[in-house]
Every structure is written in C-alpha cells, then in structure tokens.
Amino acid sequence: MSHAPMWTAAGSSILAEDTLSTVRSALEEGWIGGIHLYYGGGGSGDPVAFSTFGAFHRHVTASKPGDLFIIWSVARLRRQGLLLVDNRFEAPSEIACPLLSRSDLVNVREYLAQEEFNEIFAIKSGESGELEATMTDLAESYEDRFVNFSQKAAESGNAICVLPLTSIDHHEFYLTKAKRPNEKGEVPLGGAY
C-alpha cells in the first residue's frame, strides 16, 4: 500500500517572500531559467525562462501545488564563466546572419559529447519579448531542439545563451529549488516528479 507524501509548511516554497526577493534581485540583473517539474507528473519537466518578475510570478501561481521549480540566474552563471554561448544579434535585420557562430556550435557539441548524458539548457529571446527555452542532449533531436531553435532567434536585437545543464545541476549553482505551496502554504516532503 503506497502512502501519499506528507505536506509541511517548513519546506522550501517558491512563493516564500525570501525566495521571491531572490528571484526579483536576479531578474534585475538579467534572465532566469530553469525546469518546471510536475508533481506526480513524471518525466523530465518543461524548460522555462523569464525576463520579468511578472511573467515568473504568473507562471508559478498558475502551476499546481507540489510542482517543483529548479531555477538558475544567467547573470550569476555568466560571472562564473559557465555559459557555453552568450550572444546578442546586433546586425541589421535585412542581413542574414546566424546568431551562433561555427565555433559556438562546436563548443556546444563538444560539451554534449564529453559524457554520454550531458545536456544543455538554451534560452532565447523572441519576437514578443517573451523568452523561450529548450533542453537537449546529443541522443535526442539535437538539430530540432537546439540548432533550429537557435536559428529562429537570428533577428535584430534577439539574444541566446546556452547553459551546461549537466554541470550546473547542483545546489551550489541554483538560484532556487523550491515547490509550489498549496492553499495552506504547505509543500510535499516527497513525491514523484
């Protein structure tokens, strides 16, 4: 007989005031991105990225209680020299030019090839100002999930950054790792994600 996990108000809440303050501060410096894992949903979760606190807060409050968020600060990773790619497209829009250079693509492929299960997390700005994110490894559809994703960002003013997901998937690199609380302010102690 399986038992449902206990819920507690002492757990790490994505809506706790100190967590929200940390997120606000990070967004003052630049983008944040991460993974939204669904409580009881299984799978690897969905990549998410935000450039404003409003977009982040809307997404989190629309999620289900128990959902887990692992979030990184792009600015912090940039300061630590951990970004694989960090480009802004500055050319006039009438000039066809890729956002990623050949050396950027080689750098990303080399990182992915270092270990069998290395993954990347990429964030790009889009036409509407909203950010888009994707995750991939070499075994998955690298061309569709990353190369085509990045080519769509090659418009004037757009930007892309690529994070070495496998290398930064540790507590010392997280901006926050917290769960969406229920109406009582409680988060599950465990649960399948």
N, C-alpha and C positions, 0 to 999 in steps of 0.2 A: 504494500500500500504506500503510495507516494504522498508526501505531505507538502502543502503549499509553503513557500518560504515565509518566514516572519517579516513583518514590516516594522520599521523603527524610525523614530524622529531623530535619532542620533546619527543616522547615516549621512553620506555626502549628497546634498541636494543641489541640483543645477539652478534652483531658484532661491538658494540661500543668499542673503544680502552680501556676504563676503565674496561668494562666487560671482555674483552679478557685478560687483565692483571690480573684480579681477578682469572679467570679460570687457567691461567698459574701458578700463585702462588700456588693455591690449588693443582694442579697436581704435583708440586714439592714435596708436602708432601704425596701424595697418590692418590687413586682413587676418581673419582667424579661419581655421578649417578643421574638419575632423570627421568622425564617424558617428552616425546615429544608429545605435543597436536597439532592436525592438524587443521589449520584454515578452518572453515566451514566443518570439517570432522565429528564432533560429536564423542561420545564415550569417553572412559577414557584415550585414548592415549596409547603410547607404552613406555615401560621401556627402558632406555638407560644407558650405563655405559662406562667410558673411563679411560684409564691409561696413555694416551699420549695426548698432545695438538693437534698433527696432526690428530689423529682419531676423536677427538672432532670437530675440525675445518672442516674436510671433511664432517662429518655428518651434521653439521649446514649449511654449504654452499650448500649442496645438497638438503636441505629442501625447502619448498615453502614459499614465502613471507607471513607473518602473522602467521606462525606456532609459537607456544608458547613453551618455554623450562623452566621447573622448575628443578633446579639443586641443589644438596647437596654435601658437601665435607665430605667424610668418615672420614678423619683425624680430622676435626673440631668436628664431632659428637662423635668420639672416645674420644677426650679430654673432652667433656661434659658428658661422661659416658652414652651415649644414644644408643649405639649399643646393640642389643639383642644377637647377635652372632658375633664373630670376631676371626675366626680360620684359621690357615695355616696347611696344611697337610705336616708333616715333615717325616713321616715314609718312609722307602724304598718302592719302587713301587711294589715289589713282595709280600708285606704283605697286606692282605685285611683288611682294617680298615676304618670305616666311618669317614667322615670329621666332622659330627655332633655327639656329644655325646647324650645319652638319656636325660641328663639334659638340653642340648641345645634345643632339640625338645620340652621338657616340657615347657621351658621358652618361646619359640615361641608360642606354643599352648595357654599358659596361657595369653599371651598378646592379642592374637587374640580373646580369649573368654571373655576378660574384658568388651567389648562393642560389640553390635550386628554387627556393621560395621567396626570394626578395621581391618586395612590392614597392610601387611608388604611389604617391598621392599628388595629383595635379590640380591646381586651381587656375581658372582664367576668368577674366572679366568679359562680359558680353555686351550686346547692343543696348539692352535695357538698363545697364548699370548693375544688374544683379550678377553675382558670381556663380560660376558653375564649377563642379568638382568631379573628379573621377579617380578610381583606383585601378591598378592593373599589375600584372607580372608578365613574364615572357610566355608562360604557358597559356595564359588567357589570350584574348584577342587584342594583342598589343597595338596592332595597326588601327583597329576601330576605336579602342578605348583611349588611346593616347595620341597617336600621330594625327588621326582625323580630328580628334578633339582639339588639339593644339593648332591645326591649320585653320580652324574656324575662328580663332582668336586674332588672326593676322589682319587686323584693321586698325586704322589710325587711333591711337590713344588706348588701345587694349593692352593687357599685360597677362603674363603667365608665370607661375612659379611651380617648381616640382620639388616635392619633399621626399626624402628617402624613408618611406613609411616603415620598413622593417627596422631600420637603425634607430628611429625616433619613437618606436612603440614601447616606451619605458617611462615610468613615473617621473624621472628627472627631466624629461622633455615636455610633459603635458602642461598645458595651461590649466586645464581642469579635467578631471574624470569624475563625473557625478551623474546621478539619476534624477529623473523627473519625479517629484513627490506626488502623492495622492492628495485628496482634499483635506486630510488631517495633517499634512506636512510630513508624511512618513515615506520612506523608500524601502524596497525589499532588501533583505540581507543577502539574498542569493537570487537564483532564478536562471532559467535558460535564455541565452541570447543567441 
